[in-house]
Amino acid sequence: MATIKINQKLKRVEIQKFEIDNSIVFNYFDNLPVNVRDEKLVRALYIGVLALMEDRISSFLSKTSNELGTELESLKMIFEMKKELFYKSTIKGVLAEDEIAEFLNEYFISKKMNDRALLTGNAAGILPRNKTGDIICEINGDSDLKIAIECKFDKSVKLGAIESKDVFIRKTDTAWSQLIESNANRNSKVSLIVFDISLIDNSILKFCENVGYIPEIGFISIIDSQKGDYSNLIIAYMLARDIALNAKTIELDKDILAVLINRIIKDINEIKAIKSLVQKNIDNNKEILKQIEKSMLLMEFNQKYLFQFLETGTLTKKDLLDFYSGEEIKDKYKLIEKDINEI
């Protein structure tokens, strides 16, 4: 009997008895409260179907773009716009927290660490009716040794340094307030707040472009989820982990700690800047190669028709059309361009 049955009358997908043996899926649902697992399963299925549809449509558009012309280019633009709107509408919510928790757990497994990233969901913490602190990371499986992570993908959230705070205006969420609240609400050793580069206020970018540290408050990490770049999250987490592991046994000089961490972050940022420059040079050299190859193809193509003209004294209407359109070199260039992109 098939696992999936399509009920045409009710327009429903009906799944019979179903089991899956996959460590990532198991760990994800094992870390969820029992009362939210069904909801997450439906959401996972829905997102997976959208992802498969997106992949299929993208592939089709890519393969047929040269054949369908400008009309298809418009269709591609609409498709990309809809994809971006879908992404931005979902990334602000629970999916952002799910993705970060899943990424961390996969990282812990790959590094053979005993840490666990647990979603807090709608559960309030120590503070009454307060849900700040989206993810709790238990270091080495110790529930008393925790890092609280708040995901704040929202352009309206500013840095909120204490010297600029006006206590008489209405309370608003800031990076400072969320870090302090997360620490207090989840009783963690260290707190960390995650922003996405596409949804971030300039006040935070001025403070740090990758990873930032506020002494006595916590860490700021800026990721690029559209590119799948969570490297800054790992940097911030590992620094926070070192503090959490040592804070309980060593009396730390906070000023020296701030100097050390800020120097580490500075060096990391410099390395990332160098990497970015190297990548730009690679990309620029690829573009130069492409332009050289185009020019060489054009010289050969033009020379061919020049010889033909000199031999016959004319070009046929078909020859003139082929010379004008240049379709012959377009096809040749596609293969060359593919080779260059794969360098």
N, C-alpha and C positions, 0 to 999 in steps of 0.2 A: 504494500500500500504506500502511495506517495506521501511524503511528509507534508507537502503544501497542497492545499485544495483551494481552487478559485470558485467562490460562490457568485456566479454571474447575476443572480436575482437580487441578492442583497449588496452586491458590489463590495464584497469583503474577501480578504485573504484569511483562510483558516489553516492553522498549523496544528498538526497532530502531535503525538508524543515526540519530544525533541530534546536531545542532549548534545553538548559540545565539549570536547576535550581540548581546551586551550588555556595555557597558564595565564596569559594576559587577561583574557575574558574572566577567568576564575578569580584572579586577584582583584580585578576591578569590582565585581559584584560582591566578593567577600568583604570588601571594605565599605560597602554600602549598608545603611540600616535596612532591615527586612521590609519595612513598610514603603520604601521607595524603589525597590528593585524592579517591580513590574513596570512602573512608569519609565524607568531608565532603559529597560529592555525595548519598549516600544519606541522610545526616542532614538536609541542606537540603531534600530532597524530602519527608521525613517531617514536618519542622517546617512546611513550606508547606502540606501536606495538613491538618495539625491546625489551622493558622491559618484555612484556608478553611472547615473544619467549624465552627470556633468562630464565625466571622462569620455563617455561615448559621443556626446555632442561635440566636445572640444576636438576629438579625433576627426570626426566627420568634417567639421569646419576647416580644420587644418589641411586635410587632404584635398578638399574641393575648392579652396579659396582662389586658386589660379584659374579655375575653369568657369566660375560663376561671376567673376568680375566685381564691379563696385557694389552691386546689390548685396552680395554676400558679405562684403566688408561692413556694410551697414548692419547686417544681421549679427555679425561678430561683435560689433560695438554694443548692440543691444544686449547680447548674451553676456558679455563681460560686465556691463553695467548691472544687470540683474544679479549676476553672481556676487558682485561687490556689495550690492544692497543686502542680499541674503546674508553674506558673511558678517557685515557690520551689525545687522540686526540681531544676530545670534551670539556673536562673540562677546557682547556686553553682559550676557546673562550667565546662566548656569553652565553653558557649554564651555566658556572660558575656564571656569574652575575645574571642570571635568578634564579638559585637555591638559591643564597644568599638573593636576594630580596624577594623571595617567603618565605624562612625560617623566615626572619625578620618580614614580614607582618603577618605570622601565629603566631609568638611569640607575636607581639603587640596585636593581637586579643585575644590570650589566657590570657594575663595579663591585658586585658581591658585598654590598652594604646591607646591614640589617635594619635600616631605617624604613619607615612606612609613612606614606602620605595619605591621610584620611580626610575625606570631605565632611565638613560639619553640617552641611545641608541647612535645614531650617531650625536646627537645634540652638537654643539660646545657651550662652555661657554662664560665667559667674555673675556678670552684671544682669540685673532684671531686664527681660525682654530684649536683650542685646545679642545680635547674631554676628557681630564683627569678628573677623578671623575665619575666612572661608575654608582654609585647609590647615590641619594640624599635622606636623611631621614629628613622629616619635623617633628619637635617635636611639639606635640599637634596640628598638622595640620597647623602650622604657617610657611608660605613660607619664612619668614625672619629669622627663627630660624632653621638652617640646620646643619646636619652632612654629610660631603662628604666621601664616601667610594670608594676606588680604589681596584679592584681585580687584583692581579698580580701573577698568577700561572706560574712562569717562573724561572727556576734555574739560569738564567743569571743575574737576578736582585740582586745586592748586597746591603749592608746596606747603604754605601755612606755617612758616617759621614763627616761633613764639614772639620774637621782637616786633613782628608786623601784625600780631593778633589784636583785634579789638573785641574785648569781652562784652561790650554793650550791644553788638549787632547780633542778628539771628545766627544760630549755630549752623555751620556748613562743614561738610566733610573735607578734610585736607590730608595730605600725605602724613604730616605730623600727627594729626588727631587719630587717623586710622591705625598708625603704628602703635601709638600709646594705648588706644582702646583694645587693639588685638592682644597686646601683651597682658593687659589687665583682665580682659574678658576670658581668655583661654589659659591664663596662668602659665604663660610660656617663658622660657629663659631669654629668648630673643624674638623679635618680630621682623617681618619682611613684607614689603608691599610691591606688587608687580603691576607695571603699566605696559601698554602696548604702544609702539612708536606711532601708530596711525591714530591713536586716541589719547593724546596727552597734552597737558597745558604747558605753555612756554616757560612758566616759572619753574617747572620741574626739569625741563630740558636745560635751562640755564644753570641749574644746580648740578646736574650730571647728565651725561649723554648715554652712559652704559650702566654703570653701577655706582651708587652713592652710599655714603655712610654718615648718619647723624649720631654723634656720640650720645650715649644714654637713651637714644630713641629707637634706632633700628636701621635697616637697610632698604634702599630703593633699587629695584631692578627694572630695566627697560628692555622688553623683548620685541621681536618682530615675528608675530605669529603667522602673518601672510607668507613669509619666507621660510617658516618653520625654524626660525633661529631663536633658541632658548638658551644660548650660551651664557648670557648675562645672568640668567636665573641660577644656573649652576654655580657661577662665580660667587654670587651673593649668598647662596645657600651654604656653600662650603665654608665661607668666611663666618657666617652666622653659626654654623655647626661647631667650628673651632672655639668660638666664644662660649657657646652653650656647654661644651664638654669641659672647659677649663674654669669657667666662672664659679663652679661650686666648690673647687678645691684650692683656688689661688686667689689671693687678694690682688685684684688688678689695679694698676695705675691707669685710670681712664684717659688721662692726657697722652701718655705714651702709647696706649692702645690706639687712640685716634690717629696719632702720627703714623704708626706702623700700617694701619689699615688704609689710610688715605694714600700712603706711598705705594702700597701694593696695587690699589685701584688705579693710581696714576700710571704705573708701569704697565698694567694690563691694558689701559686705554691707549697707551702709546703703541703697544704691540698690535692691537686691533687696527689702529690708524695705519701702521706700516702694511698690514695685511690688505687693508682697503686700497692703498696706493698700488701695491703689487697687482691686485686684481684689476684695477683700472688700467694699469699698463698693459696687462695681458689683453684686456678687452680692446684697448686702443690699437695694439699691434694686430689683433685679429681684423679690425676694421681696415687698417692699412693694407693688410694682405688681400682683403676682399676687393679693395679699390684697385690694387695692382692687377689682380686676376681679371677684373672687369675690363681694365684698359687693354690688357693683352688679348683678351677675347675679342674686343671691339676692333683692335688693329688687324687681327687675323681675318675677322669677318669683313671689314671694309676692304682689305687687300684682295680678298677673293672676288668681290664684285667689281673692283677696279680692273683686275686682270681680265675678267669676263667682258667688261665694257671695252677695254683696249683691243681685245681680240675680235669682237663682233661689231664694235662701233655703236652698240645700243644695248638696252636692257628690255626684255619682254615685260609686259604688264605684270605678269606673275612674279618675275624677278624683282621688279620695282616694289611690289607689295611686300615680298619677303624681306627686301632690304630695309624698307621703312619699318616694318613691325619688329624685326629682329628676334622672332620667336626661337630661331635656331640657337642663338647664344644664351637665351634665357634658360633653356633646358640644360645646356652644358654648365651654366653657372650654378644651377641648383645643386649639382653634384659636388662642385668645387666648394661652394658655401657650406655644405654639410660637413665636408672633410675639415674645413677651417674651424667650424664651431666645435668639432669634437677634439681639437687639439688641447 
